[in-house]
Every structure is written in structure tokens, then in C-alpha cells.
Amino acid sequence: MKKLYLLAAALCLLLCQPQQAQAEILTYEGVGEYYMEEENISLSEAKDKAKLMAEVAVVEQASVKVASTTEVQKSKLTKNEIELIAAGIIKVQDVKYNISSELDTLLVKAVVKAEIDTDEIPALVEQELAKRKKA
């Protein structure tokens, strides 16, 4: 009987220990394009803009929250907004550029491969929602 109590106590200790959360880090690939239609922009600036657009695409793949607001007064719709909110901190692993000519202008295409910690996303999205509510 004493062994049974010891076994039950040991089992309880194992089951009651706090579980350590493992961060889930996922890899995404995003594509961004920039047409060099402006004459006063350098190739380096165009690459930066294409890369930024690709990074935004990565964040949007990992986390998008839809928030909507609808207001009705006296049976009339007075406000109807839908917001898409994406937030995340990415770690860029690789960037590849492709430059081509389309319709008499240069097209700079960036392909970004990046990691994102999905455990951080909900808090970042809530922070962004709070900022928007204050504004």
C-alpha cells in the first residue's frame, strides 16, 4: 500500500510540473516587386523597396487578423470598416534579386526567405490594435 502511495505521489509530481512552452519558428518566402518608373531612383533604392515589399508579404503570410466595426443608428448604417492587421518580427535568412525589363521600365523582384516566431504574433497584433484604437 505504501508503494502505491509513493507511485501516485511521483505520478502527481510529474503531471503537475509546469510545461515549458516551445516557440514555433516557421520559415516563409515572400516576393516583392518594384517598377523603376521614376528616373531619380537608384537601383539600390529599388532593391530596398522590393525587399521591403517581400518582407511585408512574409509577415502577411504568417499573421493576419481581421477586425471589423459596424455602427447602425436609426436603422441606417453609419460606419462599416474592415481592417486587416499583420504583425511579426522576422529574421531574414536569404534575399535573391531578379532584374528584368518590362514595358520600357526595369522591374526589380526580391524573393525573401525569413523565419518568424509565431508565438510572438498574438501580442504584437493586440499592440497594433490598441495603437489604432487610440488614434
N, C-alpha and C positions, 0 to 999 in steps of 0.2 A: 504494500500500500504506500509506503514511504517513497519507493521508486516511482510510482505513478504520479505522486505529487511533484517530485523533482522534475520528471519529464514534462508535466503540464506547465510548471513554472518556467522551464527552459523554453518551451514552445511559445509561451506567452511573451517572454522577453524578445524572442526572435521576431514575432509578429508585430509587437508594439514599437519596435525601433523605427525612428523616422526614416522615410525613404529619401535617398538623395536623388534630386532631380537631375537628369542628364539633359543638357542643352542639345537641341536638334539643329544641326548646321546642315543646310541644304545648298546645293550648287545650282545656279540658274544661268541661263545665257540670254542676253538681251541684245537687240540690234537697234542702232540709231543711224539716221541719215541726215546729212546736211547738204543742201544745194548751194554752191558758191555763186549766187546770183549777184551779190554785192561786189563791186570792184575793189573796195577798200579793205577787204578782209584777207588775211594771210591763210595759207594752207594750214599752218599750226593752229590758228584760231578755229578754222573749220573742223579740224580733227577734234579739238577740245569740245566743240558744240555737239558733234556727232557722238562722242564718247559720253557726254552728259546725258544725251537722249537715250543711249543704250543703258546707262545706269538706272535711269528712271524706269525703263522697261523691265529691268531686273526686279526693282522694288515692287512694281505693279504686279508682277507675276507672283511674288511671294505674299503680298498682303494688300488686299483692297477691302475696305469697309464701306458699305453703302449706308448713308444717313439721309433720312428724308423728313421733311417738315411740311405739313399741310395745315392751313388755317382756313376756317369757314366762319363767316359772320353773316347772320340773317340769311342763311341758306345760299350764300354766294361764296365762291372760292376766292379768297383774298391773297393767299400765298401758297405756292406749291414749289418746293425746292428739293432737288436731289443732289447730294454731294457724294463724290467718290473720294475716299481718303486712303492714301497709301503711305506707309511709313516703314522705315527699316534702316539699319546700319549694315552696309555691305563691305565686304573685303574683296577688292578686285584681284583676281588671280591672273587674268590674261586679257590683253586687248589686241585685236587684229584690225587693221585698216585695209580698205579697198577703195581705190580712187578710179573712177571711170568718167567718161564723157557722155552726157545725155542732153539732147536738145540744146546744143551750143553752150552748155554750162557744165562745170565739174560737179560730180556727185561724190561726196566723201561718206563712206559707210564704215561704221565701227561695230565690231562684234565684241562684247564684253562678257567674260566668264567670271562670275563672282559668287562668293559664299555669303549667306545671310543666316543669322541666328534667329530662328522662328520663335524662340521663347521670349525674345525682346519685343516682338511686334505688337502684342495687345497693349502694353503700357505706352509705347510710342504713339499708337493710334489714338488712345484715350487722351494723351497730352495734346495732340494736334486738335482733337475735337474740343477740348477745353479752351485752347487758344482761340479757336474760331467762334466759340460762344461768347467770349469776352469782347471780340471785335465788333 
